[in-house]
Amino acid sequence: MGSNLSVFQSHNKKNKISQNSKKNPNLNNINNNNENNSIKTNKDQYLDNYDNFPRDELVNNNNNNNNNNNNNNNNNNINNNSNIKLSIEATLSNWKNSNSNNTINHGSNNNINNNNNENEKNKILKDSSNYSFYNWRQIGESDLQGDGKPPSCRYAHTMTAIGQNIYIFGGYNGVYLNDVHCFDTINKKWSLIQTTGPTPIKRAFHSSWVYGKKLYIYAGFNGKLILNDLYSLDIDSMEWKFEVTGGVQPKPRFEHTTSLIGNSIYLFGGANDSNWLSDIHILNLEDKLWRSITTPTSSINDNFNNNNNNNNSNNNSNSNNNNNNSNNNSNNLSPPPKRCAHSSCVGGNSIFIFGGYDGGLRLNSIYEFDTIKKRWYNLHNHNSKKMGRAAHSCSMINGSMISFGGFEGTKRLNDLSLFNTQKKEWRPTVVFGQPPSIRSYHSSCVIDNKMYIFGGFGELNRLNDLFILEPFFPSLSNICILQLLISSKSENDNGKSIEQLKKSHSQIAEQVNISCLYFLNNVNGDQEVRMALLLEGQVDDLGINYEVNQGLAETEALIQRAAKVVNDVNSYDSTYDSIKSLLDQDNPYNLIITSSESQMSAALDIASDYENTYFLIFGEIGDEELPHSRVGTYYFNLISPHFVLGFIAGGMGKSVGMVVPGPPTENYFTANAFYAGMKHYGASNPSLSVVATSSYDDYDTATGAGRILLTKDIDICTQSQTDMTVANMFLNASKWAFGTNGFPQSNIYGNRIIQSVVHNFQVPFYEAANMVIKNNWKNGYNFFGDFNNDFFFLDYYSFLVDPLLKNQTEDLIQTIKSGSKPYITNGSTYNKLLQQTKLTSGIIDLGYYAVPTTEVYSTGGVNKTFMAVSILEMAVCLIVGVIVIFFFNKNINIIYSTIPYCLTILLGACLIAVAIFLWNLRNLNTPICTAKIWMASLGYNILIGFIIIKSSLIYFKFKDMVKSKNEKISPIPFGRIVLWFIPLLIIDCVLLIIYSTSGNPGKIDSLGLDGIGRYEYTQNCVNNLTGDILLYIILVFHGLQLLYGCVIAWKTRVIDLEEFIEAHDFATAIYLITFCSFIIVILMVGVTSTSNRNTIISACAIFSSFSCVLIIFGAKFWKIYKPVEDDGLPQIKLKPQKSYSGSGAGSGNSSGSKSKKTSAHSSASGVKSGTSAPTQTSQSAMASINIQNFVNPIEASSRAAAQNDN
């Protein structure tokens, strides 16, 4: 990649470097050698200030100075209120004497600790002058004057004071910078300096100084090169000049220090590729000549008037403090070990070097270089107990070197330390006010004994805040509180609750007129967070899933908590099941993060059942859709990244090809945004060719689209796909590409990738995790990623991009960060851009690409067979209808059924046959797919409906005859059957209409279905989810018809009248259809092949409908052909009555008795019999019943059974 990465790789020998080290190299150092996964919080003491206590926030940063060796038997028990009271009284007593001698002499020390060998931990304040008091103050937006804006968030910049002005140059904010900003400390005003001349190349980790009226910039790193160039900026003319230097040139380096003494610059240390340096060079600023210095390596005993007490122990057990193991009273003349990211300050003719990184540890040693004697002095044994660190800042105020912040190997810091360069010792420091947040790679400078701090890298992001550290003299009550805090530092308070601490120290709190004193040593209100992330794919895709997982990994490092990752969660069911398994545990996860819109619906559904769990769901979701207050969302700008890349492409003047999914998968907003970026650059005739594929991740369609672009005169490709298939094709053809899937593609392809927009998922993940930890979740939390919140940032530029174009691109990004949206023009909105279904005028539309497909018709033989059988069924129905109408229209079997009823039954069977014919057609379309459902449903509705309705009417009529002992038998009127059927027809038609309009039935070419090739297809009819539901409702409707049919068939089993004997045939038909329905259900459960399902449906439908026709009409024709009763008695054929009165359509004439012995018969209207019989109707009825009982005892017993049932 570049020299920068190799250095950071060396910094992290035990940890594999993050692919995202470019966006945040400091993150690579987090969690190194960290064995404790608990959150490390500041152990500051917080005070509730009431009554007479001044309302200052007191922060004691002198913990190290009071944590030396443990005391024997813990003689100084800080929970002993009487001892602390004496301490307070001594403080107050000696404060009175401080007006004359400025010294607080604690004569009561012996009361606190009777041990003559008391160590420093148990000492109370020796002298008020031993403490240095400072106050922090932030310069916020409300303090600023004028229209100028602060510099963008950055770190590894320089901050140089000239007069009353502070100049900020360079640094890194996702890209390397070379801008100059000025802060007027008098008027509190920021301004961006417009310069002329040869501007220095963008850089960070450089150094700067002021000589005369010029600001000098030296060396650094620009993302690709380690530099050793020198530039100067004339403050009056604001003109840059490249300074030519002679002599022995130092090696290129970064993270070094330069110190000005007289007219010479002293250069020390730094890093060069993977090498750390400890050389020292001098540049004479008058003749611009470099020379190196060779320092002595022997040892001398040079008295610095220091306190040479042996450091027998070191209670600060930080593993980085490797310089405290020497008790040598002499000062070593050997130069400091190699290091980078250290600090340097000038005191008199000496340069003081503190801290740094040597490739293994963060150092805490201090070295002094005497520029007169050209000698090094190691000051490590002069109370050197400070925590090792690197990437901190140091400034000199009144002979004291003040260090702030930095990185100690596992965490960033915000402590303040003061080293007295005259006494060669660290001094206790008390700081008031709210200190800056933890940070590293910030900068500091001094104006009028005030130290200014700007920028750096903090807990989460780069910073651009400005603070002032001022000398401060506290009030008497604050001195007393300081006494309490220092005296109370003991292990006895560790782990105590707030209430316990308040109780144990309440008496002492009253002694200094405060209501309560809170000690929060090792106590915090944080809650545990257990994160789980659901990925749509695999973490190693070097695309969106990789970047999402990378964001989680960086969040883990920042909060020092491990998280769980679940791969390949890409459907509703898998999402629901995965989340439920994470929550239904003994120790459930309490922050669930999704990463794909395919997971959104299931996450929202399950979130409604777990109101105590936090959810961060990916997708555009309205507040009204969130099930409860602990559900948040995150999404990102879909347009701005393509707009920025288009701007770069427009500046390069090359022809560009782009592959997009296209509508309906994705509208054309990505292509239109890219083209808008090209035009925004000002390209007169930008060339963009677009191919759509209808897919985000299909390899074959992307490859085909790429081939189309390669046949054109196109130099660069871009895409909105989730992989780099098309880009790979262009790179293999010695062309260039953009990276668009969120991964820094230059890590893989180098300079062949012109630029990539990288996604930083750490931003929303850390923010959500931190809210859970701090228990301050925002109701309706919504994160929308863009350049302005560092979710997007640019990767390294290829060398193909002109430096001027780089600057213009960075200016564009700064414009977007400021809130401007240059991609939205002509009164449009972001949402309207997302709805663009057409390409902007000027874009070359190369159309859609789809892989050529071949139709497979492997079931042709089976389909043709079913079509032939369905035609045969329709022909049989037609023939039966003709026979019924023209040949047997006067037969008793037809008369009692009625011709219209027979034709209706045949119509139902024909409609089913038509449906099966349509079901097996090869060439389908929407009308055919709709018609086959209509034909099948109406056919079964008519067939089943008319059968069960007539069976019901027969049963009711028979019951009435038996009950009233009425021998009159007449046909069931067809009109009455129709009236009963109309409600069934209405229900069926309504359901079918809704299905046709809302179910969206239609034809689709199903690729790869039923085990055929990926690009082979079969034609199938499909519908949407609503259509599926309606089909199930229709099936239930017909199922209820069959259920009722089975009940009524069971009821009609007792009917044995010749006139109604067809009820038995109806029962057989109903049982047959019901049996086929059960067969379909059983077979369909185990069959997944669409073609096999169609075969099962066709077979059962043909069999059931055809069989019904044969059962019903075959029985009728058989009785016409052989008129013999079931009991074996011959049937008397009577001529029908010529004159009768009847009711009902097609009732016809009626014929009477069942036997020659019967002398009476019934007609439809009860007219006289055509044979000799008694004249009285009642006698005829009795004779009929008695004779019938005698001739047909089976029927008689059936009638008796029917009566018993009722």
Secondary structure, DSSP 8 states (H G I E B T S, - for coil): --HHHHHHHHHTTTS---TTTTT-GGGGGTTTT----S------------TTS----EEE--TGGG--S--GGG-S-TT-HHHHHHHHHHHHHHHHHHHHHS----TTHHHH---TT--GGG---S-GGGSEEEEEEE--GGG--SS-----SBBS-EEEEETTEEEEEEEESSSEEEEEEEEETTTTEEEE---BSS----BBS-EEEEETTEEEEEEEE-SS-EEEEEEEEETTTTEEEE---EES-----BS-EEEEETTEEEEEEEEETTEEEEEEEEEETTTTEEEE-----SEE----S---------S---TT-TT-----SSEE-S---SBBS-EEEEETTEEEEE--B-SS-B---EEEEETTTTEEEE-TTTT------BS-EEEEETTEEEEEEEE-SSSEEEEEEEEETTTTEEE-EEEES----SBBS-EEEEETTEEEEEEEE-SSSEEEEEEEEEE----HHHHHHHHHHHHT-SGGGTT--HHHHHHHTHHHHHHTT-S-----TT--------EEEE-SS-TTSSSHHHHHHHHHHHHHHHHT---EEE----SHHHHHHHHHHHHSSSS--SEEE--SGGGHHHHHHHHTT-TTSEEEEES---GGG-SSTTEEEEEE-SSHHHHHHHHHHHHHT--EEEEE--TTTS-THHHHHHHHHHHHHT-SS--EEEEE-S-SS-HHHHHHHHHHHHTSS--EEEE-SSS-HHHHHHHHTT-EEEEEEES-THHHHGGGEEEEEEE-THHHHHHHHHHHHHT---TT-EEEE-GGGTSEEE----TTS-HHHHHHHHHHHHHHHTT--TT--TT--HHHHHT--S--TTSEEEEE-----EE--TTHHHHHHHHHHHHHHHHHHHHHHHHHHHTSTTSHHHHHH-HHHHHHHHHHHHHHHHHHHHHT-SS--HHHHHHHHHHHHHHHHHHHHHHHHHHHHHHHHHHHHHHHT--------HHHHHHHHHHHHHHHHHHHHHHHHHS--EEEEEETGGG--TTEEEEEEE--HHHHHHHHHHHHHHHHHHHHHHHHHHHGGG---GGGTHHHHHHHHHHHHHHHHHHHHHHHHT---HHHHHHHHHHHHHHHHHHHHHHHHHHHHHHHHS-B-TTS-B-------SS----STT-------SSTT------TT----SSS--S-HHHHHHHHHHHHHHH-HHHHHHHHHHHHH-
